Amino acid sequence: MDTKDPTINRILETQLREIYKERYIKSEIQTIMQYPFKENQYIVTYNLDLKDSYPIVRAKIVVDTKTEELKLYDPGLL
């Protein structure tokens, strides 16, 4: 899937800004994969830059495009 998908990028950025508030600098999506057997959910691998913190590289999270929420990624549920 295209890493420039505007819907997934918008949801991820909006939710991360809400979580990290003024510490958020930027996020960059590396990969997007549709969650198996879930129509509106995508596993997103991303890099995250925060103020006063080391960069977080290749973090994974589930983005739900229907509810526009982030969900915890649990590889055991695949």
PyMOL commands that set and color helices and strands:
alter all, ss='L'
color gray80, all
select helices_A, chain A and resi 6-23+75-77
alter helices_A, ss='H'
color red, helices_A
select strands_A, chain A and resi 24-34+41-50+56-64+69-71
alter strands_A, ss='S'
color yellow, strands_A
deselect
rebuild
show_as cartoon
